[in-house]
Amino acid sequence: MSIRAWVAAIAVVAIPIAVSGQQPAAGSKDRAEKKICTVHNATGSRLERVRRCMTQREREEYRKEMNTDLTRQQIDRRG
């Protein structure tokens, strides 16, 4: 088996383990303050992953900001 195949096999097994991490005690934090982590592929790479952890409140704020920026860019293209 090639080295690339070994690396790919290890990555497939290791990424879910790294993402899961330790769970906080049940009921210890309000849902709005509980960190939620997501993993995305890095732009321009097939193997590199980007992990982003935010609270629900931060995530909603981030989405609103991104939607506002997108709307602003679309309006600028028209005019």
GIGI-V503119 format. One record per residue. N is the residue number from 1. SS is DSSP state (H for helix, E for strand, L for the rest). OMEGA is omega in radians with two decimals (NA if undefined). Layout:
[[N:SS:OMEGA] [N:SS:OMEGA]]
//
This chain:
[[1:L:-3.09] [2:L:3.13] [3:H:3.13] [4:H:3.13] [5:H:3.10] [6:H:-3.14] [7:H:3.13] [8:H:3.13] [9:H:3.12] [10:H:-3.14] [11:H:-3.13] [12:H:-3.12] [13:H:-3.01] [14:H:-3.06] [15:H:3.11] [16:H:3.12] [17:H:-3.13] [18:H:-3.10] [19:H:-3.06] [20:H:3.11] [21:L:3.11] [22:L:3.12] [23:L:3.08] [24:L:3.13] [25:L:-3.09] [26:L:3.10] [27:L:-3.10] [28:L:-3.12] [29:L:3.03] [30:L:-3.10] [31:H:-3.13] [32:H:-3.11] [33:H:3.12] [34:L:3.13] [35:E:3.07] [36:E:-3.10] [37:E:3.05] [38:E:-3.14] [39:E:3.14] [40:E:3.02] [41:E:3.09] [42:L:3.14] [43:L:3.10] [44:L:-3.12] [45:L:3.10] [46:L:-3.04] [47:L:-3.07] [48:L:3.13] [49:E:3.10] [50:E:3.14] [51:E:-3.12] [52:E:3.14] [53:E:3.14] [54:E:3.01] [55:E:3.13] [56:H:3.13] [57:H:3.11] [58:H:-3.14] [59:H:3.12] [60:H:3.11] [61:H:3.13] [62:H:3.13] [63:H:3.11] [64:H:3.14] [65:H:3.13] [66:H:3.11] [67:H:3.10] [68:H:3.12] [69:H:3.13] [70:H:3.11] [71:H:3.13] [72:H:3.12] [73:H:3.13] [74:H:3.11] [75:H:3.13] [76:H:3.13] [77:H:-3.10] [78:H:-2.98] [79:L:NA]]
//
